[in-house]
Amino acid sequence: MGLTLDRRGQAVMAALAAGRKLSDTPAALVEMLVRADLARVTDDGLVATAAGRGWSVRDATPDGANRMLVTRTLPAAEGGGRRVTVNLGESPLGWLRARGHVSARQYEAGERVRADWETAQLAPRVTMRWDPAATPGGGTGGAIDPSGAQLSARRRFEAAVAAAGPGLSDVVWRVACAGEGLEAAERALGWPKRSGKLVLGLALDRLADHYGMH
């Protein structure tokens, strides 16, 4: 079964997904959301992860469809090898993976760039902004007095963006990092319908090559 939250938890996730800052979230709830990879604690407070934003959208569906639970080990930058259970159907990239539209290699490449994007704490500055100016290279800026982990993650993220190349990096950021649906990304980028999946696949392949994935 998937993660079940009470009304308070659902309200918190809805607020975080909308980019709101919360200051009175119970510590036990914060720990639960972080363990489930739905939220993370940053210098700016509690923020929703890409998976958390996707979960919030799908939480409104009463039948609880699109659940595909897997256990994965977080990279050191995210949690020092900590194992968490996630739902591949909770994020746009996970939704595509669950239906065979992206390969395991492509999915892992997307998850890796997402992890660096969130560890670098770029997320709070671009949450819910889908215009081209908010994409990588658009000057999102870094946190004040960033930690060594943040700086390292940012360097890895920027190297991955450069490896994907102009155009391709935009769709990777929108779908894998910002949690934007593929159809919405197509509209925002002015692409023909059903073209995004092909371009996203090419972009993820470039990332997988960049990461040396087999």
C-alpha positions, 0 to 999 in steps of 0.5 A: 500500500502507498503512504496514507496521510491524514487531513493535516498531512494532506494540507501540508503537502498541498501547501508545499506543492504550491510553493508556500512556506510553512513554519508550524509543521509537527516534527513527526510529520516532517520526519515522515514526509522526509523519509518518504522522499515527499519533502526535504528540509532546506535552509529555506524551510520544508519544501516538496520534492519532485516526487512530493509534488507529483504525489500531491497531484495524484492524492486528489484521485480517490481510487489511489491509481497509479501506485507502483512501489519500489525500494531504492537507496538514496545517493550519499548527497540525499541521505547517506545510503538511506533506503526509502520506499517510493512510488514510481507513479508519483512523479511524471518521470516515474509515471513514464517508467511505470508504463515502459515509456522510459527505460530503467537506465533513462529513469535512473539518469533522470533521478540522478539529475533530480537529486543534484538539483534538489540537493543544490537547493535550486528547487525553492527558487523555481518551484511552480515557474514553468516559463523558459526563464526559470530553466537551468541557465536562466539565472536561478541563483544559489543559496546564501552561504551554501554548504559544500554538499550544495556546491558539489551538487550544483556543479554536478547539476550544471555539468549534466545540463551542459551534457544534455545540451541546449533544448534537451536540458529544458525538457529534462529539467521540466519533467525530472526536476520540476515535476511538470507533466510531459504534455504540459512541457510540450505546450510550454516549449511550443512543441507538437503533441506527442513529440516530448517523449522522443526528445525526453528519451534522447535527453535522458540517454545523453545524461546516462552517457554522461553519468557512465551508466550501462 
